[in-house]
Structures are given as C-alpha cells and as structure tokens.
Amino acid sequence: MTASDHMIYFSEVAEVSNFPLEVPMTETPVLDELDPAHHHHDPTRHAVTVHVNERPVRLPTRRVTGLEVKEHAIAQGVPIQLDFILVEELEGGRTRTIGDGDHVHVTDRTQFLANDGDDNS
C-alpha cells in the first residue's frame, strides 16, 4: 500500500459525513478599538452634575463649552440667559471667565456663576 492509497478525498468525506458542509457562523459583536465610545477611560463619555448659581445642572459629558453649560442650565430651570457671563469658581477663591466657545473639563465639584455683567446687581 502506498500513501496515496490511504488518502481520503473531501468528496468522499462529504458523502459519508452526517455533518453539514457549511457551518453557519454566529455573529459576535466586535468593538471598534478606534471608536472612543467603547473606551471606558474616555473622560468625555460620562454625564456629570455641576452647579450653576448654586443650582445642580446635569451635563451629558465632562468636556463642554461655556455656551453648552448655559444652554443646559437654562433648559433645567436655572434663571439665566445665554448672553450672561459664565465664571468658573476655582480653589482658593480664584475665578476664571469661560467664553461661549471655550472648552472646559468639568467634574461633580465644578461650580459656575452666571450673571448679566452688571456690577450693581
């Protein structure tokens, strides 16, 4: 007997096999590693509650613009207007003015003051 006498060809196996020739593939979700929505360490992913004029305001992400802070505050009932000046209260009594287009990283400890800019208020 030669080696070729012992070879079984695929067509012969298919004829005697009880298994289907095509095995259906199950779909397994694959996370796209480049998609930041799938990264658990992404700081912009989670909502956060800040305070505007001592009132809680829920923001959808941790990185927002000054305008977004004011829009969310207004939508959640804080009595301010879009043209108000937004100021972030920092540690040590310091403050920082946040322009409408300025991006800011916020946490649950972030405090803002919003006012019309009138010193007599």
DSSP file (Angstrom, degrees, kcal/mol; ACC not computed):
  #  RESIDUE AA STRUCTURE BP1 BP2  ACC     N-H-->O    O-->H-N    N-H-->O    O-->H-N    TCO  KAPPA ALPHA  PHI   PSI    X-CA   Y-CA   Z-CA
    1    1 A M              0   0    0      0, 0.0     2,-0.2     0, 0.0     0, 0.0   0.000 360.0 360.0 360.0 136.2    0.0    0.0    0.0
    2    2 A T    >>  -     0   0    0      1,-0.1     3,-0.9     0, 0.0     4,-0.7  -0.562 360.0-103.6-101.7 170.1    1.2    3.4   -0.9
    3    3 A A  G >4 S+     0   0    0      1,-0.3     3,-1.0    -2,-0.2     4,-0.4   0.848 120.7  59.0 -61.9 -34.5    0.5    6.7    0.8
    4    4 A S  G >4 S+     0   0    0      1,-0.2     3,-0.6     2,-0.2    -1,-0.3   0.767  96.0  63.1 -69.3 -22.9   -1.9    7.6   -1.9
    5    5 A D  G <4 S+     0   0    0     -3,-0.9    -1,-0.2     1,-0.2    -2,-0.2   0.773 104.6  47.7 -68.5 -25.3   -4.0    4.5   -1.2
    6    6 A H  G << S+     0   0    0     -3,-1.0     2,-0.3    -4,-0.7    -1,-0.2   0.473  85.7 110.6 -94.9  -3.2   -4.7    5.9    2.3
    7    7 A M    <   -     0   0    0     -3,-0.6     2,-0.5    -4,-0.4    -3,-0.0  -0.545  52.9-157.3 -76.6 133.6   -5.7    9.4    1.2
    8    8 A I        -     0   0    0     -2,-0.3     2,-0.2     4,-0.0    -2,-0.1  -0.949  13.2-139.4-109.7 128.0   -9.4   10.2    1.6
    9    9 A Y    >>  -     0   0    0     -2,-0.5     4,-1.6     1,-0.1     3,-1.0  -0.551  20.6-113.6 -87.8 153.1  -10.6   13.0   -0.6
   10   10 A F  H 3> S+     0   0    0      1,-0.3     4,-2.6     2,-0.2     5,-0.2   0.852 115.4  57.7 -53.1 -40.8  -13.0   15.7    0.6
   11   11 A S  H 3> S+     0   0    0      1,-0.2     4,-1.3     2,-0.2    -1,-0.3   0.855 105.6  50.5 -62.8 -33.9  -15.8   14.4   -1.7
   12   12 A E  H <> S+     0   0    0     -3,-1.0     4,-1.1     2,-0.2    -1,-0.2   0.887 110.9  48.6 -70.3 -38.2  -15.6   11.0   -0.1
   13   13 A V  H  X S+     0   0    0     -4,-1.6     4,-1.7     1,-0.2     3,-0.4   0.900 108.4  54.3 -67.2 -40.6  -15.8   12.5    3.4
   14   14 A A  H  < S+     0   0    0     -4,-2.6    -1,-0.2     1,-0.2    -2,-0.2   0.847 105.9  53.2 -63.3 -33.7  -18.8   14.7    2.4
   15   15 A E  H  < S+     0   0    0     -4,-1.3    -1,-0.2    -5,-0.2    -2,-0.2   0.826 117.7  34.6 -72.5 -30.5  -20.7   11.6    1.2
   16   16 A V  H  < S+     0   0    0     -4,-1.1     2,-0.2    -3,-0.4    -2,-0.2   0.546  97.4 100.0-101.4  -8.9  -20.3    9.7    4.4
   17   17 A S     <  -     0   0    0     -4,-1.7     4,-0.1    -5,-0.1    -4,-0.0  -0.539  55.2-158.5 -82.2 142.8  -20.5   12.6    6.9
   18   18 A N        +     0   0    0     -2,-0.2    -1,-0.1     2,-0.1    -4,-0.1   0.417  68.8  95.8 -92.2  -0.9  -23.6   13.4    8.8
   19   19 A F  S    S-     0   0    0      1,-0.1    -2,-0.1     2,-0.0     4,-0.1  -0.652  84.7-105.8 -91.2 145.3  -22.4   17.0    9.4
   20   20 A P        -     0   0    0      0, 0.0    -1,-0.1     0, 0.0    -2,-0.1  -0.363  20.2-132.0 -65.9 149.5  -23.5   19.8    7.1
   21   21 A L  S    S+     0   0    0      1,-0.1     2,-0.6    -4,-0.1    -2,-0.0   0.836  94.7  52.5 -71.8 -32.2  -20.8   21.0    4.7
   22   22 A E  S    S-     0   0    0      2,-0.0    -1,-0.1     0, 0.0     0, 0.0  -0.922  73.5-156.4-109.6 123.5  -21.5   24.7    5.7
   23   23 A V        -     0   0    0     -2,-0.6     2,-0.1    -4,-0.1    -2,-0.0  -0.860  24.1-122.1 -97.3 121.7  -21.4   25.6    9.3
   24   24 A P        -     0   0    0      0, 0.0     2,-0.4     0, 0.0    -1,-0.0  -0.397  24.3-131.2 -65.7 137.6  -23.5   28.8   10.0
   25   25 A M        -     0   0    0     -2,-0.1     2,-0.3     1,-0.0     0, 0.0  -0.700  13.1-136.2 -88.2 138.2  -21.4   31.5   11.6
   26   26 A T        -     0   0    0     -2,-0.4     2,-0.5     1,-0.0    -1,-0.0  -0.737  23.9-115.7 -90.3 144.0  -22.8   33.2   14.7
   27   27 A E        -     0   0    0     -2,-0.3    -1,-0.0     2,-0.0     0, 0.0  -0.684  30.7-171.8 -83.7 126.4  -22.5   36.9   14.8
   28   28 A T        -     0   0    0     -2,-0.5     2,-0.1     2,-0.0    -2,-0.0  -0.976  27.1-119.5-116.8 122.9  -20.3   38.2   17.5
   29   29 A P        -     0   0    0      0, 0.0     2,-0.5     0, 0.0    -2,-0.0  -0.387  26.8-157.6 -63.5 136.4  -20.2   41.9   18.1
   30   30 A V        -     0   0    0     -2,-0.1     2,-0.4     2,-0.0    -2,-0.0  -0.969  11.8-133.2-117.1 125.4  -16.7   43.3   17.7
   31   31 A L        -     0   0    0     -2,-0.5     2,-0.8     1,-0.1     3,-0.0  -0.615  17.2-127.6 -79.4 132.3  -15.8   46.6   19.3
   32   32 A D    >   -     0   0    0     -2,-0.4     3,-1.9     1,-0.2     6,-0.3  -0.709  15.3-154.3 -78.6 111.4  -14.0   49.0   17.1
   33   33 A E  T 3  S+     0   0    0     -2,-0.8    -1,-0.2     1,-0.3    -2,-0.0   0.685  91.8  58.1 -64.7 -16.9  -11.0   49.9   19.2
   34   34 A L  T 3  S+     0   0    0     -3,-0.0    -1,-0.3     3,-0.0    -2,-0.0   0.612  82.8  95.8 -86.6 -11.4  -10.7   53.3   17.4
   35   35 A D    X   -     0   0    0     -3,-1.9     3,-1.9     1,-0.2     4,-0.2  -0.704  65.3-154.3 -82.6 113.8  -14.2   54.3   18.5
   36   36 A P  G >  S+     0   0    0      0, 0.0     3,-1.4     0, 0.0     6,-0.2   0.721  88.1  73.0 -63.6 -19.3  -13.9   56.4   21.6
   37   37 A A  G 3  S+     0   0    0      1,-0.3    -2,-0.0     3,-0.0    -3,-0.0   0.732  95.6  52.4 -66.1 -19.6  -17.4   55.5   22.7
   38   38 A H  G <  S+     0   0    0     -3,-1.9     2,-0.6    -6,-0.3    -1,-0.3   0.441  86.7  96.3 -95.7  -0.3  -16.1   52.0   23.5
   39   39 A H    X   -     0   0    0     -3,-1.4     3,-1.2    -4,-0.2     6,-0.1  -0.809  58.7-159.8 -93.3 121.3  -13.2   53.2   25.8
   40   40 A H  T 3  S+     0   0    0     -2,-0.6    -1,-0.1     1,-0.2     5,-0.1   0.702  89.4  58.7 -73.1 -18.5  -14.1   53.1   29.4
   41   41 A H  T 3  S+     0   0    0     -3,-0.0    -1,-0.2     4,-0.0    -2,-0.0   0.410  72.7 121.3 -90.8   2.6  -11.4   55.6   30.3
   42   42 A D    X   -     0   0    0     -3,-1.2     3,-1.5    -6,-0.2     4,-0.4  -0.551  53.0-155.0 -70.0 115.4  -12.7   58.3   28.0
   43   43 A P  T 3  S+     0   0    0      0, 0.0    19,-0.5     0, 0.0     3,-0.3   0.683  89.8  58.0 -68.9 -16.9  -13.4   61.4   30.3
   44   44 A T  T 3  S+     0   0    0      1,-0.2    19,-0.2    18,-0.2    -2,-0.1   0.517  88.8  78.4 -87.5  -3.5  -16.0   62.8   27.9
   45   45 A R  S <  S+     0   0    0     -3,-1.5     2,-0.3    16,-0.1    -1,-0.2   0.824  80.6  67.6 -77.5 -33.2  -18.1   59.7   28.0
   46   46 A H  S    S-     0   0    0     -4,-0.4     2,-0.0    -3,-0.3    13,-0.0  -0.692  77.6-120.0-102.8 142.3  -20.0   60.1   31.3
   47   47 A A        -     0   0    0     -2,-0.3     2,-0.3    14,-0.1    15,-0.1  -0.337  31.9-167.6 -69.7 156.6  -22.6   62.6   32.4
   48   48 A V  E     -A   59   0A   0     11,-2.4    11,-3.6    13,-0.2     2,-0.6  -0.987  19.7-129.7-146.7 150.6  -21.8   64.8   35.3
   49   49 A T  E     +A   58   0A   0     -2,-0.3     9,-0.2     9,-0.2     2,-0.2  -0.928  31.2 171.8-106.5 121.3  -23.7   67.2   37.6
   50   50 A V  E     -A   57   0A   0      7,-2.7     7,-2.8    -2,-0.6     2,-0.4  -0.520  29.9-113.5-109.6-177.7  -22.2   70.7   38.1
   51   51 A H  E     -Ab  56 111A   0     59,-1.8    61,-3.1     5,-0.2     2,-0.5  -0.989  21.7-172.4-125.2 132.9  -23.6   73.7   39.8
   52   52 A V  E >  S-Ab  55 112A   0      3,-2.7     3,-1.6    -2,-0.4    61,-0.2  -0.988  84.2 -13.2-121.4 119.7  -24.6   77.0   38.1
   53   53 A N  T 3  S-     0   0    0     59,-2.6    -1,-0.2    -2,-0.5    60,-0.1   0.902 130.3 -56.7  51.2  43.6  -25.6   79.7   40.6
   54   54 A E  T 3  S+     0   0    0     58,-0.5    -1,-0.3     1,-0.2    59,-0.1   0.575 115.5 116.0  68.0  13.2  -25.7   77.1   43.3
   55   55 A R  E <  S-A   52   0A   0     -3,-1.6    -3,-2.7     2,-0.0    -1,-0.2  -0.926  71.3-110.4-112.6 137.8  -28.3   75.0   41.4
   56   56 A P  E     -A   51   0A   0      0, 0.0     2,-0.4     0, 0.0    -5,-0.2  -0.397  33.6-174.3 -68.1 138.0  -27.5   71.5   40.1
   57   57 A V  E     -A   50   0A   0     -7,-2.8    -7,-2.7    -2,-0.1     2,-0.5  -0.987  17.2-141.2-134.9 122.5  -27.2   71.1   36.3
   58   58 A R  E     -A   49   0A   0     -2,-0.4    -9,-0.2    -9,-0.2   -11,-0.0  -0.733  18.0-166.0 -86.2 124.8  -26.7   67.7   34.6
   59   59 A L  E     -A   48   0A   0    -11,-3.6   -11,-2.4    -2,-0.5    10,-0.0  -0.893  21.2-136.6-110.6 142.2  -24.3   67.8   31.7
   60   60 A P  S    S+     0   0    0      0, 0.0     2,-0.3     0, 0.0    -1,-0.1   0.731  84.7  20.9 -72.2 -21.9  -24.1   64.9   29.2
   61   61 A T  S    S-     0   0    0    -13,-0.1   -13,-0.2   -14,-0.1   -17,-0.2  -0.899  72.1-121.0-140.6 168.3  -20.3   64.9   29.0
   62   62 A R  S    S+     0   0    0    -19,-0.5    44,-3.1    -2,-0.3     2,-0.6   0.554 100.1  63.8 -88.8  -9.5  -17.3   66.1   31.1
   63   63 A R  E    S+E  105   0B   0     42,-0.2     2,-0.3   -19,-0.2    42,-0.2  -0.950  70.3 149.2-118.5 112.8  -16.0   68.3   28.3
   64   64 A V  E     -E  104   0B   0     40,-2.3    40,-3.0    -2,-0.6     2,-0.2  -0.867  41.3-115.3-136.8 165.7  -18.3   71.1   27.4
   65   65 A T  E  >  -E  103   0B   0     -2,-0.3     4,-2.0    38,-0.2    38,-0.2  -0.600  34.2-109.3 -95.9 165.5  -18.2   74.7   26.1
   66   66 A G  H  > S+     0   0    0     36,-1.3     4,-2.1    33,-0.9    34,-0.3   0.899 121.0  52.8 -59.2 -41.2  -19.4   77.7   28.1
   67   67 A L  H  > S+     0   0    0     33,-2.1     4,-2.9    32,-0.2    -1,-0.2   0.905 106.6  52.4 -62.2 -41.6  -22.4   78.0   25.8
   68   68 A E  H  > S+     0   0    0     32,-0.4     4,-2.6     2,-0.2     5,-0.3   0.890 106.8  53.0 -62.5 -39.2  -23.3   74.4   26.4
   69   69 A V  H  X S+     0   0    0     -4,-2.0     4,-2.4     1,-0.2    -1,-0.2   0.949 112.8  44.3 -59.7 -48.1  -23.2   75.0   30.2
   70   70 A K  H  X S+     0   0    0     -4,-2.1     4,-2.6     2,-0.2    -2,-0.2   0.905 112.4  51.9 -65.3 -41.6  -25.6   77.9   29.9
   71   71 A E  H  X S+     0   0    0     -4,-2.9     4,-2.4     1,-0.2    -1,-0.2   0.929 113.2  44.1 -60.3 -45.9  -27.9   76.1   27.5
   72   72 A H  H  X S+     0   0    0     -4,-2.6     4,-1.4     2,-0.2    -1,-0.2   0.889 112.7  52.5 -67.4 -38.5  -28.2   73.1   29.8
   73   73 A A  H  <>S+     0   0    0     -4,-2.4     5,-2.8    -5,-0.3     3,-0.3   0.936 111.5  45.9 -62.0 -46.3  -28.7   75.3   32.8
   74   74 A I  H ><5S+     0   0    0     -4,-2.6     3,-1.8     1,-0.2    -2,-0.2   0.924 111.0  52.5 -62.0 -45.3  -31.5   77.2   31.1
   75   75 A A  H 3<5S+     0   0    0     -4,-2.4    -1,-0.2     1,-0.3    -2,-0.2   0.764 109.4  51.3 -62.5 -24.9  -33.1   74.0   30.0
   76   76 A Q  T 3<5S-     0   0    0     -4,-1.4    -1,-0.3    -3,-0.3    -2,-0.2   0.175 127.1 -95.4-102.0  17.0  -33.0   72.8   33.6
   77   77 A G  T < 5S+     0   0    0     -3,-1.8    -3,-0.2     1,-0.3    -2,-0.1   0.538  70.5 148.0  91.1   7.7  -34.6   75.8   35.0
   78   78 A V      < -     0   0    0     -5,-2.8     2,-2.4    -6,-0.2    -1,-0.3  -0.662  53.3-124.5 -76.0 126.5  -31.7   78.0   36.2
   79   79 A P        +     0   0    0      0, 0.0     2,-0.3     0, 0.0    -1,-0.1  -0.401  69.7 110.6 -77.1  72.5  -32.9   81.6   35.7
   80   80 A I        -     0   0    0     -2,-2.4     2,-0.3   -10,-0.1    -3,-0.1  -0.794  57.2-129.1-129.9 174.8  -30.1   82.9   33.5
   81   81 A Q    >   -     0   0    0     -2,-0.3     3,-1.8     1,-0.1   -10,-0.0  -0.875  26.2-110.8-125.8 161.1  -29.8   83.9   29.8
   82   82 A L  T 3  S+     0   0    0     -2,-0.3   -12,-0.1     1,-0.3   -11,-0.1   0.780 115.7  57.2 -62.5 -27.0  -27.5   82.9   27.0
   83   83 A D  T 3  S+     0   0    0      2,-0.1    -1,-0.3   -13,-0.1    32,-0.0   0.412  82.9 115.3 -87.2   5.3  -25.8   86.4   27.0
   84   84 A F  S <  S-     0   0    0     -3,-1.8     2,-0.4     1,-0.1    32,-0.2  -0.341  74.7-108.6 -68.4 154.4  -24.8   86.1   30.7
   85   85 A I  E     -C  115   0A   0     30,-3.5    30,-2.0    14,-0.0     2,-0.5  -0.728  30.6-146.9 -83.9 131.0  -21.2   85.9   31.6
   86   86 A L  E     -CD 114  98A   0     12,-0.6    12,-3.1    -2,-0.4     2,-0.4  -0.886  16.9-176.0-105.2 127.3  -20.1   82.5   32.9
   87   87 A V  E     -CD 113  97A   0     26,-3.1    26,-2.9    -2,-0.5     2,-0.5  -0.983  17.4-142.9-125.6 130.1  -17.4   82.3   35.5
   88   88 A E  E     -CD 112  96A   0      8,-3.3     8,-1.9    -2,-0.4     2,-0.6  -0.792  17.3-135.6 -90.4 130.3  -15.9   79.1   36.9
   89   89 A E  E     -CD 111  95A   0     22,-2.8    22,-0.6    -2,-0.5     6,-0.2  -0.768  27.7-168.7 -86.1 123.7  -15.2   79.2   40.6
   90   90 A L    >   -     0   0    0      4,-3.1     3,-0.8    -2,-0.6     4,-0.2  -0.546  30.8 -75.6-106.6 171.9  -11.7   77.7   41.3
   91   91 A E  G >  S+     0   0    0      1,-0.2     3,-1.0    -2,-0.2    -1,-0.2  -0.273 112.2  31.5 -64.1 153.0  -10.0   76.7   44.5
   92   92 A G  G 3  S-     0   0    0      1,-0.2    -1,-0.2    -3,-0.1     3,-0.1   0.699 131.3 -68.8  74.0  19.9   -8.6   79.4   46.8
   93   93 A G  G <  S+     0   0    0     -3,-0.8    -1,-0.2     1,-0.3    -2,-0.2   0.546  96.6 138.1  78.0   5.9  -11.2   81.9   45.9
   94   94 A R    <   -     0   0    0     -3,-1.0    -4,-3.1    -4,-0.2     2,-0.3  -0.450  34.1-161.2 -81.8 159.2   -9.9   82.3   42.3
   95   95 A T  E     -D   89   0A   0     -6,-0.2     2,-0.4    -2,-0.1    -6,-0.2  -0.920   9.3-157.5-135.6 162.5  -12.2   82.6   39.3
   96   96 A R  E     -D   88   0A   0     -8,-1.9    -8,-3.3    -2,-0.3     2,-0.3  -0.970  20.1-129.6-143.6 125.9  -11.9   82.1   35.5
   97   97 A T  E     -D   87   0A   0     -2,-0.4     2,-0.6   -10,-0.2   -10,-0.2  -0.597  20.8-152.7 -75.8 131.7  -14.3   83.6   32.9
   98   98 A I  E     -D   86   0A   0    -12,-3.1   -12,-0.6    -2,-0.3     6,-0.1  -0.928   8.2-147.0-110.4 114.1  -15.5   81.0   30.5
   99   99 A G    >   -     0   0    0     -2,-0.6     3,-1.1     1,-0.1   -33,-0.9  -0.297  30.2-103.4 -73.4 163.6  -16.4   82.2   27.0
  100  100 A D  T 3  S+     0   0    0      1,-0.3   -33,-2.1   -34,-0.3   -32,-0.4   0.852 122.9  39.4 -56.8 -36.7  -19.1   80.7   24.9
  101  101 A G  T 3  S+     0   0    0    -35,-0.2    -1,-0.3   -36,-0.2     2,-0.3   0.459  90.8 111.5 -94.0  -2.2  -16.6   78.8   22.7
  102  102 A D    <   -     0   0    0     -3,-1.1   -36,-1.3     1,-0.0     2,-0.3  -0.540  62.3-137.6 -74.8 135.2  -14.2   77.9   25.5
  103  103 A H  E     -E   65   0B   0     -2,-0.3     2,-0.4   -38,-0.2   -38,-0.2  -0.729  23.0-175.9 -90.6 142.1  -13.9   74.2   26.3
  104  104 A V  E     -E   64   0B   0    -40,-3.0   -40,-2.3    -2,-0.3     2,-0.6  -0.999  24.4-133.8-139.2 141.4  -13.8   73.2   30.0
  105  105 A H  E     -E   63   0B   0     -2,-0.4     2,-0.3   -42,-0.2   -42,-0.2  -0.851  33.5-164.7 -93.5 124.1  -13.4   69.9   31.7
  106  106 A V        -     0   0    0    -44,-3.1     2,-0.2    -2,-0.6   -56,-0.0  -0.778  14.2-176.0-114.8 155.1  -15.9   69.6   34.5
  107  107 A T    >   -     0   0    0     -2,-0.3     3,-1.6   -59,-0.0   -59,-0.1  -0.748  50.5 -86.9-130.8-179.5  -16.4   67.3   37.5
  108  108 A D  T 3  S+     0   0    0      1,-0.3   -60,-0.0    -2,-0.2    -2,-0.0   0.645 127.7  55.4 -65.8 -13.3  -19.0   66.9   40.2
  109  109 A R  T 3  S+     0   0    0    -59,-0.1    -1,-0.3     2,-0.0     2,-0.2   0.453  78.5 120.6 -97.2  -2.0  -17.2   69.6   42.1
  110  110 A T    <   -     0   0    0     -3,-1.6   -59,-1.8   -61,-0.2     2,-0.4  -0.452  42.7-168.6 -70.8 132.1  -17.3   72.2   39.4
  111  111 A Q  E     -bC  51  89A   0    -22,-0.6   -22,-2.8    -2,-0.2     2,-0.3  -0.972   3.7-172.6-122.9 134.0  -19.1   75.4   40.3
  112  112 A F  E     -bC  52  88A   0    -61,-3.1   -59,-2.6    -2,-0.4   -58,-0.5  -0.926  12.8-154.7-122.9 150.8  -20.1   78.2   37.9
  113  113 A L  E     - C   0  87A   0    -26,-2.9   -26,-3.1    -2,-0.3     2,-0.4  -0.981  12.0-168.4-116.2 137.8  -21.6   81.7   38.5
  114  114 A A  E     + C   0  86A   0     -2,-0.4     2,-0.3   -28,-0.2   -28,-0.2  -0.992  17.4 155.5-127.7 126.3  -23.6   83.2   35.6
  115  115 A N  E     - C   0  85A   0    -30,-2.0   -30,-3.5    -2,-0.4   -35,-0.0  -0.935  52.8-109.4-145.1 168.4  -24.6   86.9   35.7
  116  116 A D        -     0   0    0     -2,-0.3     3,-0.1   -32,-0.2   -36,-0.0   0.463  56.4-112.0 -80.8  -0.1  -25.5   89.7   33.3
  117  117 A G  S    S+     0   0    0      1,-0.3     2,-0.6   -32,-0.2    -1,-0.1   0.425  73.2 136.5  86.7  -1.5  -22.3   91.5   34.0
  118  118 A D    >   -     0   0    0      1,-0.1     3,-1.5     2,-0.0    -1,-0.3  -0.718  45.5-155.4 -82.2 117.1  -23.9   94.4   35.8
  119  119 A D  T 3  S+     0   0    0     -2,-0.6    -1,-0.1     1,-0.3    -2,-0.0   0.682  89.7  63.5 -65.9 -17.5  -21.9   95.3   38.9
  120  120 A N  T 3         0   0    0      1,-0.2    -1,-0.3    -3,-0.0    -2,-0.0   0.322 360.0 360.0 -90.5   8.4  -24.9   96.8   40.5
  121  121 A S    <         0   0    0     -3,-1.5    -1,-0.2     0, 0.0    -2,-0.1   0.503 360.0 360.0 -81.8 360.0  -26.9   93.5   40.6
